[in-house]
């Protein structure tokens, strides 16, 4: 349901907005259809009678904002109802100080290589949704590299990009004793010759061109330079986007899927295809609240996906000039207000932590 389609509908009255907001809150809390007596008992509808509330519920159902799943009088929000709630009725607040402290401590203290994986597991645990963190896609301008000898036949290349993430590549050099190579001097040569080139230029032949006068000079470094040339695509590739997923156990405990594990299994199998993750999270779209994109039902997963009972929330984080995505997938009965604040906190923490690690 697009904003244009919503705008074509007759605006809700203040009472209808209040009732719709209350139905969403109650359904998010209990996962049970909401009836007029429940709303009266909640005491948040300004003294409206049960009869008045029933009339409003009927109008909201007739206009597509609510539905009822079976013959009971209780209503549940439709995708349209959720969309109106998210766009104009939701109040986004900060997450609890305790949750913010946990995120800061666990993400900030995670090992660099495991940081995004740890963050996805933590986000899934706190949210009880399926958390997805997409690493920034490697690209940009070469700044420098370091060469680290791990053994007589193994070399670690630490690649730093201008205003971007650090990348490590492990290479085998079985034909040469690395101990005979002055790695610091070789790294200095490479940094002087390659600084300022793009990764695409290095892949397309600039590496060999810039080092041509050193490839046949008979020094111990020559063999290692040839090893680097053979691995040009590996060293300077844009790289497949790394995706970290966490929180499946918490999502499985949600009422919608507790007795239907196949629904979650279908989603996970669908997400195993990288193109689906890219479609969902590479470029968050749609209306934003607090820097978070929220797509509901059919907005999030098209007819080729595992049904339309899902919502997708996403925000971006930055490492220099590169951008990654942090997101949540869950049932349409998500606590959008709380999770908007949670995603905002996680994206800000990832930006700070990763930028500090790269400085």
C-alpha positions as CSV (number, residue, x, y, z in Angstrom):
1,X,0.0,0.0,0.0
2,X,1.7,3.2,-1.2
3,X,1.4,6.6,0.4
4,X,-0.4,7.8,-2.7
5,X,-3.1,5.1,-2.3
6,X,-3.4,6.0,1.4
7,X,-3.8,9.7,0.5
8,X,-6.6,8.9,-1.9
9,X,-8.7,7.6,1.0
10,X,-10.9,9.9,3.2
11,X,-8.9,11.1,6.2
12,X,-9.6,9.4,9.5
13,X,-11.3,11.3,12.2
14,X,-9.5,12.0,15.5
15,X,-11.6,9.2,17.2
16,X,-10.8,6.7,14.4
17,X,-7.1,7.5,14.7
18,X,-7.2,7.0,18.4
19,X,-9.1,3.7,18.1
20,X,-6.8,2.4,15.3
21,X,-3.7,3.3,17.4
22,X,-5.1,1.5,20.4
23,X,-5.9,-1.6,18.4
24,X,-2.4,-1.7,17.0
25,X,-0.8,-1.3,20.4
26,X,-3.0,-4.0,22.0
27,X,-2.5,-6.5,19.1
28,X,1.3,-5.9,19.2
29,X,1.2,-6.6,22.9
30,X,-1.0,-9.7,23.0
31,X,-1.2,-11.2,19.4
32,X,-5.0,-11.6,20.1
33,X,-7.8,-10.0,18.2
34,X,-9.0,-6.8,19.9
35,X,-12.6,-6.2,20.8
36,X,-14.5,-3.2,22.1
37,X,-14.5,-4.4,25.7
38,X,-10.8,-4.8,25.7
39,X,-10.4,-1.2,24.5
40,X,-12.8,0.1,27.1
41,X,-11.0,-1.7,29.8
42,X,-7.7,-0.2,28.7
43,X,-9.0,3.2,29.7
44,X,-7.2,5.2,27.0
45,X,-10.1,6.1,24.7
46,X,-11.3,9.2,26.5
47,X,-14.4,7.6,28.0
48,X,-15.9,6.4,24.7
49,X,-18.6,3.8,25.3
50,X,-18.4,0.2,24.1
51,X,-21.1,1.0,21.5
52,X,-19.2,4.0,20.1
53,X,-16.1,1.9,19.9
54,X,-17.9,-0.9,18.1
55,X,-19.2,1.6,15.6
56,X,-15.7,3.0,15.0
57,X,-14.3,-0.6,14.7
58,X,-16.9,-1.3,12.0
59,X,-16.0,1.8,10.0
60,X,-12.3,1.0,10.2
61,X,-13.0,-2.5,9.0
62,X,-15.2,-1.3,6.2
63,X,-12.5,1.1,5.0
64,X,-9.8,-1.6,5.1
65,X,-7.8,-0.6,8.1
66,X,-8.8,-3.5,10.3
67,X,-10.1,-7.1,9.6
68,X,-11.2,-10.0,11.8
69,X,-9.5,-13.4,11.3
70,X,-12.5,-15.5,12.2
71,X,-16.1,-15.1,13.5
72,X,-15.1,-13.5,16.8
73,X,-15.8,-9.7,17.2
74,X,-12.1,-9.0,17.7
75,X,-10.2,-7.1,15.0
76,X,-6.6,-7.1,13.9
77,X,-4.8,-4.4,11.8
78,X,-4.4,-4.9,8.1
79,X,-1.2,-3.9,6.2
80,X,-3.0,-0.6,5.5
81,X,-3.8,-0.1,9.2
82,X,-0.1,-0.7,10.1
83,X,1.0,1.7,7.3
84,X,-1.2,4.5,8.6
85,X,0.0,3.8,12.2
86,X,3.7,3.9,11.2
87,X,3.3,7.0,9.0
88,X,1.2,9.2,11.3
89,X,0.3,7.6,14.7
90,X,3.5,6.0,15.9
91,X,5.5,7.7,18.6
92,X,9.2,6.8,18.4
93,X,11.1,6.9,21.6
94,X,14.6,6.0,22.7
95,X,15.4,2.4,23.8
96,X,16.0,1.7,27.5
97,X,19.3,2.8,29.0
98,X,20.0,-0.9,29.9
99,X,19.6,-2.0,26.2
100,X,21.7,0.9,25.0
101,X,24.4,0.0,27.5
102,X,24.4,-3.7,26.4
103,X,24.7,-2.7,22.7
104,X,27.5,-0.3,23.4
105,X,29.4,-2.8,25.6
106,X,29.0,-5.9,23.4
107,X,29.4,-4.3,20.0
108,X,32.1,-2.0,21.2
109,X,34.0,-4.9,22.8
110,X,33.6,-7.4,20.0
111,X,36.7,-8.7,18.1
112,X,37.0,-6.8,14.8
113,X,36.6,-9.9,12.6
114,X,33.5,-11.0,14.5
115,X,31.9,-7.6,15.1
116,X,29.1,-7.8,12.6
117,X,28.3,-11.4,13.3
118,X,28.1,-10.6,17.1
119,X,26.0,-7.5,16.4
120,X,23.5,-9.5,14.3
121,X,23.1,-12.1,17.1
122,X,22.7,-9.4,19.7
123,X,20.2,-7.5,17.7
124,X,18.2,-10.7,17.1
125,X,18.3,-11.5,20.8
126,X,17.1,-8.1,22.0
127,X,14.4,-7.6,19.3
128,X,13.1,-11.2,19.1
129,X,13.1,-10.7,15.3
130,X,15.4,-12.0,12.6
131,X,18.3,-9.6,12.4
132,X,20.3,-9.0,9.2
133,X,23.4,-7.0,9.0
134,X,24.9,-6.4,5.5
135,X,28.6,-5.4,5.5
136,X,29.7,-2.4,3.5
137,X,30.6,-3.4,0.0
138,X,34.4,-3.0,-0.5
139,X,35.3,-0.5,-3.1
140,X,37.0,2.9,-3.4
141,X,40.5,4.1,-3.5
142,X,43.7,2.3,-2.4
143,X,45.4,3.9,0.5
144,X,48.0,1.5,1.8
145,X,48.7,-2.2,2.6
146,X,50.8,-4.0,5.1
147,X,52.5,-7.4,4.6
148,X,52.6,-9.7,7.6
149,X,54.5,-13.0,7.6
150,X,52.5,-15.8,9.2
151,X,54.8,-18.6,8.3
152,X,57.5,-19.4,5.8
153,X,54.9,-20.0,3.1
154,X,51.9,-17.8,4.2
155,X,51.4,-14.1,3.9
156,X,48.7,-11.9,5.3
157,X,47.9,-8.8,3.3
158,X,46.1,-6.0,5.2
159,X,44.5,-3.6,2.8
160,X,43.3,-0.1,3.8
161,X,41.0,2.0,1.6
162,X,40.6,5.7,1.7
163,X,37.7,6.5,4.0
164,X,36.7,2.8,3.9
165,X,37.0,-0.5,5.7
166,X,40.1,-2.6,6.3
167,X,40.3,-5.9,4.4
168,X,42.6,-8.8,5.1
169,X,43.6,-11.5,2.5
170,X,45.6,-14.6,3.3
171,X,47.9,-15.8,0.5
172,X,50.1,-18.9,0.0
173,X,53.6,-18.4,-1.3
174,X,54.9,-22.0,-1.2
175,X,57.7,-21.6,-3.7
176,X,59.6,-18.9,-1.7
177,X,60.9,-18.5,1.8
178,X,59.2,-15.3,3.0
179,X,62.0,-14.8,5.5
180,X,64.3,-13.8,2.7
181,X,62.0,-10.9,1.6
182,X,62.1,-7.5,3.2
183,X,58.4,-7.2,3.7
184,X,58.5,-3.6,5.0
185,X,60.5,-2.4,2.1
186,X,58.2,-4.2,-0.4
187,X,55.1,-2.7,1.3
188,X,56.7,0.7,1.1
189,X,57.3,0.2,-2.7
190,X,53.7,-0.9,-3.3
191,X,52.2,1.9,-1.3
192,X,54.3,4.5,-3.1
193,X,53.4,3.1,-6.6
194,X,49.7,2.3,-6.0
195,X,48.4,5.1,-3.7
196,X,45.4,6.9,-5.2
197,X,44.4,4.2,-7.6
198,X,40.9,2.7,-7.6
199,X,40.4,-1.0,-7.0
200,X,39.0,-1.3,-10.5
201,X,42.2,0.2,-12.0
202,X,44.3,-2.2,-10.0
203,X,42.3,-5.2,-11.2
204,X,42.5,-3.9,-14.8
205,X,46.3,-4.0,-15.0
206,X,47.6,-1.0,-13.2
207,X,49.3,-3.2,-10.6
208,X,51.5,-4.8,-13.2
209,X,52.2,-1.6,-15.0
210,X,53.3,0.2,-11.9
211,X,55.6,-2.6,-10.9
212,X,56.9,-3.6,-14.3
213,X,60.5,-2.4,-13.6
214,X,60.7,-4.7,-10.5
215,X,59.4,-7.9,-12.0
216,X,62.7,-9.1,-13.5
217,X,65.3,-7.4,-11.3
218,X,66.4,-10.7,-9.7
219,X,65.8,-9.6,-6.1
220,X,64.1,-11.9,-3.5
221,X,61.1,-9.6,-3.8
222,X,60.5,-10.4,-7.4
223,X,58.9,-13.8,-6.7
224,X,56.5,-12.4,-4.1
225,X,55.5,-9.6,-6.5
226,X,54.5,-12.2,-9.0
227,X,52.5,-14.0,-6.4
228,X,50.6,-10.7,-5.7
229,X,50.0,-10.2,-9.4
230,X,48.5,-13.7,-9.7
231,X,46.1,-12.8,-6.9
232,X,45.2,-9.3,-8.2
233,X,41.5,-10.1,-8.5
234,X,41.4,-11.6,-5.0
235,X,43.3,-8.7,-3.4
236,X,41.4,-5.9,-5.1
237,X,38.0,-7.4,-5.7
238,X,34.9,-5.4,-4.8
239,X,34.0,-8.5,-3.0
240,X,30.7,-10.3,-2.4
241,X,28.6,-8.6,0.2
242,X,28.9,-10.3,3.5
243,X,25.5,-10.9,5.2
244,X,25.2,-11.8,8.9
245,X,21.8,-13.2,10.2
246,X,20.9,-13.8,13.8
247,X,17.9,-14.2,16.0
248,X,16.0,-17.2,14.4
249,X,15.3,-18.8,17.8
250,X,13.6,-15.7,19.1
251,X,11.5,-15.3,16.0
252,X,10.4,-18.9,16.2
253,X,8.9,-18.1,19.6
254,X,6.6,-15.4,18.2
255,X,2.9,-16.5,18.4
256,X,2.5,-16.3,14.6
257,X,5.2,-19.0,14.0
258,X,5.3,-21.0,17.2
259,X,3.1,-23.7,15.7
260,X,4.2,-23.1,12.1
261,X,8.0,-23.5,12.0
262,X,7.8,-24.1,8.3
263,X,7.0,-20.5,7.7
264,X,10.3,-19.4,9.2
265,X,12.1,-22.2,7.5
266,X,10.7,-21.0,4.1
267,X,11.9,-17.4,4.8
268,X,15.4,-18.6,5.8
269,X,15.7,-20.8,2.7
270,X,14.5,-17.8,0.6
271,X,17.1,-15.6,2.1
272,X,19.9,-18.1,1.4
273,X,19.9,-16.7,-2.2
274,X,22.1,-13.6,-1.9
275,X,20.1,-11.7,-4.5
276,X,17.0,-11.7,-2.2
277,X,19.0,-10.2,0.7
278,X,20.4,-7.6,-1.7
279,X,16.9,-6.7,-2.9
280,X,15.7,-6.3,0.7
281,X,18.6,-4.6,2.3
282,X,21.1,-3.1,-0.1
283,X,19.1,0.1,-0.6
284,X,16.4,0.8,2.0
285,X,13.4,2.5,0.4
286,X,10.1,3.8,1.4
287,X,9.0,6.2,4.1
288,X,11.4,6.7,7.0
289,X,10.8,7.4,10.6
290,X,13.9,8.2,12.7
291,X,16.2,7.2,9.8
292,X,14.5,3.8,9.6
293,X,12.8,2.4,6.5
294,X,9.7,0.3,7.3
295,X,8.1,-1.9,4.7
296,X,5.0,-3.9,5.6
297,X,3.6,-7.1,4.1
298,X,3.5,-6.9,0.3
299,X,5.7,-3.8,0.4
300,X,8.5,-6.0,1.8
301,X,8.2,-9.4,0.1
302,X,6.7,-9.7,-3.3
303,X,4.6,-12.6,-4.5
304,X,7.7,-14.7,-5.4
305,X,8.8,-14.7,-1.7
306,X,7.7,-16.8,1.2
307,X,4.3,-15.2,1.7
308,X,3.4,-11.6,2.7
309,X,3.1,-12.0,6.5
310,X,6.4,-10.2,7.1
311,X,7.6,-6.7,7.6
312,X,11.2,-5.4,7.0
313,X,12.8,-2.6,8.9
314,X,16.2,-1.2,7.9
315,X,18.7,1.5,8.6
316,X,22.1,2.3,7.3
317,X,25.5,2.7,9.0
318,X,28.6,4.3,7.6
319,X,32.3,3.4,7.6
320,X,34.0,6.4,6.0
321,X,32.4,6.7,2.6
322,X,31.0,3.2,2.5
323,X,27.6,2.2,3.7
324,X,26.2,-1.0,5.3
325,X,22.7,-1.9,6.3
326,X,21.3,-3.2,9.6
327,X,17.8,-4.6,9.5
328,X,15.0,-6.7,11.0
329,X,12.6,-9.1,9.5
330,X,9.5,-10.2,11.5
331,X,5.8,-10.6,11.5
332,X,3.7,-7.6,10.6
333,X,2.7,-7.5,14.2
334,X,6.1,-5.9,15.1
335,X,6.6,-3.3,17.8
336,X,7.5,-0.7,15.2
337,X,8.0,2.2,17.6
338,X,10.4,0.3,19.9
339,X,12.3,-1.4,17.0
340,X,12.8,1.9,15.2
341,X,14.7,3.2,18.3
342,X,16.6,-0.1,18.6
343,X,17.7,0.0,14.9
344,X,18.8,3.6,15.3
345,X,20.9,2.8,18.3
346,X,22.5,-0.2,16.6
347,X,23.3,1.7,13.4
348,X,24.9,4.6,15.3
349,X,26.9,2.2,17.4
350,X,28.2,0.3,14.4
351,X,29.2,3.5,12.7
352,X,31.1,4.7,15.7
353,X,32.8,1.4,16.4
354,X,33.8,0.6,12.9
355,X,35.0,4.1,12.1
356,X,37.1,4.2,15.3
357,X,38.6,0.8,14.3
358,X,39.6,2.2,10.9
359,X,41.1,5.4,12.2
